[in-house]
Amino acid sequence: MLRLIDDLAGAIYDFIKFIFTSISYLFAGMLIIGVPLYLIALAFEWFH
């Protein structure tokens, strides 16, 4: 019974870690791609 609970806790931990890592990579990608694109669009808007 203890092994079942330990395996279940490990599976839940892995799932939450995967979700957190995925969200972190998503936000990092949005910052790395979005901020320069926003600044380029702002520059085009200024010089238009």
N, CA, C and O atoms as a GROMACS GRO file, in nm:
protein
  192
    1MET      N    1   0.083  -0.120   0.000
    1MET     CA    2   0.000   0.000   0.000
    1MET      C    3   0.088   0.126   0.000
    1MET      O    4   0.057   0.224  -0.068
    2LEU      N    5   0.196   0.121   0.077
    2LEU     CA    6   0.284   0.238   0.084
    2LEU      C    7   0.350   0.264  -0.051
    2LEU      O    8   0.369   0.379  -0.090
    3ARG      N    9   0.387   0.155  -0.121
    3ARG     CA   10   0.448   0.172  -0.253
    3ARG      C   11   0.349   0.235  -0.351
    3ARG      O   12   0.388   0.318  -0.433
    4LEU      N   13   0.223   0.196  -0.344
    4LEU     CA   14   0.120   0.254  -0.431
    4LEU      C   15   0.107   0.404  -0.407
    4LEU      O   16   0.101   0.482  -0.502
    5ILE      N   17   0.104   0.444  -0.282
    5ILE     CA   18   0.093   0.586  -0.247
    5ILE      C   19   0.218   0.661  -0.293
    5ILE      O   20   0.209   0.773  -0.343
    6ASP      N   21   0.334   0.599  -0.276
    6ASP     CA   22   0.459   0.661  -0.320
    6ASP      C   23   0.463   0.678  -0.471
    6ASP      O   24   0.505   0.782  -0.521
    7ASP      N   25   0.418   0.576  -0.545
    7ASP     CA   26   0.413   0.585  -0.692
    7ASP      C   27   0.312   0.690  -0.736
    7ASP      O   28   0.338   0.765  -0.831
    8LEU      N   29   0.199   0.696  -0.670
    8LEU     CA   30   0.097   0.795  -0.704
    8LEU      C   31   0.148   0.936  -0.677
    8LEU      O   32   0.126   1.026  -0.758
    9ALA      N   33   0.214   0.956  -0.565
    9ALA     CA   34   0.270   1.086  -0.533
    9ALA      C   35   0.378   1.125  -0.635
    9ALA      O   36   0.387   1.241  -0.674
   10GLY      N   37   0.459   1.029  -0.677
   10GLY     CA   38   0.561   1.055  -0.778
   10GLY      C   39   0.500   1.092  -0.911
   10GLY      O   40   0.550   1.181  -0.980
   11ALA      N   41   0.392   1.025  -0.950
   11ALA     CA   42   0.325   1.055  -1.076
   11ALA      C   43   0.263   1.195  -1.072
   11ALA      O   44   0.272   1.270  -1.169
   12ILE      N   45   0.201   1.230  -0.960
   12ILE     CA   46   0.143   1.363  -0.946
   12ILE      C   47   0.252   1.470  -0.950
   12ILE      O   48   0.235   1.574  -1.012
   13TYR      N   49   0.364   1.443  -0.882
   13TYR     CA   50   0.476   1.536  -0.882
   13TYR      C   51   0.532   1.556  -1.023
   13TYR      O   52   0.558   1.669  -1.064
   14ASP      N   53   0.550   1.446  -1.098
   14ASP     CA   54   0.600   1.455  -1.235
   14ASP      C   55   0.505   1.534  -1.324
   14ASP      O   56   0.548   1.615  -1.406
   15PHE      N   57   0.375   1.512  -1.307
   15PHE     CA   58   0.276   1.582  -1.389
   15PHE      C   59   0.278   1.731  -1.359
   15PHE      O   60   0.278   1.813  -1.451
   16ILE      N   61   0.280   1.768  -1.232
   16ILE     CA   62   0.282   1.910  -1.194
   16ILE      C   63   0.413   1.975  -1.240
   16ILE      O   64   0.413   2.090  -1.285
   17LYS      N   65   0.524   1.903  -1.228
   17LYS     CA   66   0.653   1.955  -1.275
   17LYS      C   67   0.650   1.977  -1.426
   17LYS      O   68   0.701   2.078  -1.475
   18PHE      N   69   0.589   1.884  -1.501
   18PHE     CA   70   0.577   1.898  -1.646
   18PHE      C   71   0.493   2.020  -1.683
   18PHE      O   72   0.531   2.096  -1.771
   19ILE      N   73   0.380   2.039  -1.616
   19ILE     CA   74   0.292   2.154  -1.643
   19ILE      C   75   0.365   2.284  -1.611
   19ILE      O   76   0.360   2.378  -1.690
   20PHE      N   77   0.433   2.291  -1.498
   20PHE     CA   78   0.505   2.411  -1.459
   20PHE      C   79   0.617   2.443  -1.557
   20PHE      O   80   0.637   2.558  -1.595
   21THR      N   81   0.691   2.339  -1.599
   21THR     CA   82   0.799   2.360  -1.695
   21THR      C   83   0.744   2.407  -1.829
   21THR      O   84   0.801   2.496  -1.892
   22SER      N   85   0.633   2.349  -1.872
   22SER     CA   86   0.573   2.389  -1.999
   22SER      C   87   0.527   2.534  -1.995
   22SER      O   88   0.549   2.609  -2.091
   23ILE      N   89   0.463   2.576  -1.887
   23ILE     CA   90   0.417   2.713  -1.874
   23ILE      C   91   0.536   2.808  -1.868
   23ILE      O   92   0.532   2.918  -1.925
   24SER      N   93   0.642   2.767  -1.799
   24SER     CA   94   0.761   2.852  -1.792
   24SER      C   95   0.824   2.871  -1.929
   24SER      O   96   0.861   2.983  -1.965
   25TYR      N   97   0.836   2.762  -2.006
   25TYR     CA   98   0.890   2.775  -2.141
   25TYR      C   99   0.800   2.860  -2.230
   25TYR      O  100   0.849   2.937  -2.312
   26LEU      N  101   0.668   2.847  -2.214
   26LEU     CA  102   0.575   2.927  -2.292
   26LEU      C  103   0.594   3.076  -2.263
   26LEU      O  104   0.604   3.157  -2.355
   27PHE      N  105   0.600   3.112  -2.135
   27PHE     CA  106   0.620   3.253  -2.100
   27PHE      C  107   0.756   3.304  -2.144
   27PHE      O  108   0.768   3.418  -2.190
   28ALA      N  109   0.860   3.222  -2.132
   28ALA     CA  110   0.992   3.264  -2.176
   28ALA      C  111   0.993   3.286  -2.327
   28ALA      O  112   1.051   3.384  -2.375
   29GLY      N  113   0.930   3.198  -2.401
   29GLY     CA  114   0.920   3.216  -2.546
   29GLY      C  115   0.842   3.339  -2.583
   29GLY      O  116   0.878   3.411  -2.676
   30MET      N  117   0.734   3.365  -2.511
   30MET     CA  118   0.655   3.485  -2.538
   30MET      C  119   0.738   3.610  -2.512
   30MET      O  120   0.729   3.707  -2.588
   31LEU      N  121   0.818   3.609  -2.408
   31LEU     CA  122   0.903   3.725  -2.379
   31LEU      C  123   1.014   3.740  -2.482
   31LEU      O  124   1.041   3.850  -2.529
   32ILE      N  125   1.078   3.629  -2.518
   32ILE     CA  126   1.191   3.635  -2.611
   32ILE      C  127   1.143   3.677  -2.750
   32ILE      O  128   1.212   3.753  -2.817
   33ILE      N  129   1.029   3.630  -2.792
   33ILE     CA  130   0.978   3.663  -2.926
   33ILE      C  131   0.892   3.789  -2.922
   33ILE      O  132   0.904   3.874  -3.011
   34GLY      N  133   0.807   3.802  -2.823
   34GLY     CA  134   0.709   3.909  -2.821
   34GLY      C  135   0.767   4.047  -2.796
   34GLY      O  136   0.726   4.143  -2.861
   35VAL      N  137   0.860   4.060  -2.705
   35VAL     CA  138   0.914   4.192  -2.672
   35VAL      C  139   0.989   4.253  -2.789
   35VAL      O  140   0.964   4.369  -2.822
   36PRO      N  141   1.082   4.180  -2.855
   36PRO     CA  142   1.147   4.241  -2.971
   36PRO      C  143   1.050   4.273  -3.084
   36PRO      O  144   1.065   4.377  -3.149
   37LEU      N  145   0.952   4.187  -3.109
   37LEU     CA  146   0.855   4.216  -3.214
   37LEU      C  147   0.773   4.340  -3.180
   37LEU      O  148   0.744   4.421  -3.267
   38TYR      N  149   0.736   4.354  -3.054
   38TYR     CA  150   0.663   4.472  -3.011
   38TYR      C  151   0.747   4.598  -3.029
   38TYR      O  152   0.697   4.701  -3.075
   39LEU      N  153   0.874   4.590  -2.994
   39LEU     CA  154   0.962   4.706  -3.009
   39LEU      C  155   0.983   4.740  -3.157
   39LEU      O  156   0.989   4.858  -3.193
   40ILE      N  157   0.995   4.639  -3.242
   40ILE     CA  158   1.009   4.665  -3.386
   40ILE      C  159   0.882   4.730  -3.440
   40ILE      O  160   0.889   4.826  -3.518
   41ALA      N  161   0.767   4.680  -3.398
   41ALA     CA  162   0.641   4.740  -3.444
   41ALA      C  163   0.627   4.883  -3.393
   41ALA      O  164   0.577   4.970  -3.464
   42LEU      N  165   0.671   4.907  -3.270
   42LEU     CA  166   0.668   5.043  -3.215
   42LEU      C  167   0.760   5.135  -3.292
   42LEU      O  168   0.726   5.251  -3.316
   43ALA      N  169   0.878   5.086  -3.331
   43ALA     CA  170   0.972   5.165  -3.408
   43ALA      C  171   0.912   5.199  -3.545
   43ALA      O  172   0.924   5.313  -3.591
   44PHE      N  173   0.848   5.103  -3.610
   44PHE     CA  174   0.784   5.130  -3.738
   44PHE      C  175   0.672   5.232  -3.723
   44PHE      O  176   0.650   5.317  -3.810
   45GLU      N  177   0.601   5.224  -3.612
   45GLU     CA  178   0.492   5.318  -3.587
   45GLU      C  179   0.548   5.461  -3.567
   45GLU      O  180   0.488   5.558  -3.613
   46TRP      N  181   0.661   5.472  -3.499
   46TRP     CA  182   0.721   5.604  -3.476
   46TRP      C  183   0.772   5.666  -3.604
   46TRP      O  184   0.756   5.786  -3.627
   47PHE      N  185   0.835   5.583  -3.690
   47PHE     CA  186   0.898   5.637  -3.811
   47PHE      C  187   0.804   5.642  -3.930
   47PHE      O  188   0.845   5.677  -4.040
   48HIS      N  189   0.682   5.607  -3.908
   48HIS     CA  190   0.583   5.611  -4.017
   48HIS      C  191   0.539   5.749  -4.037
   48HIS      O  192   0.456   5.775  -4.124
   0.00000   0.00000   0.00000
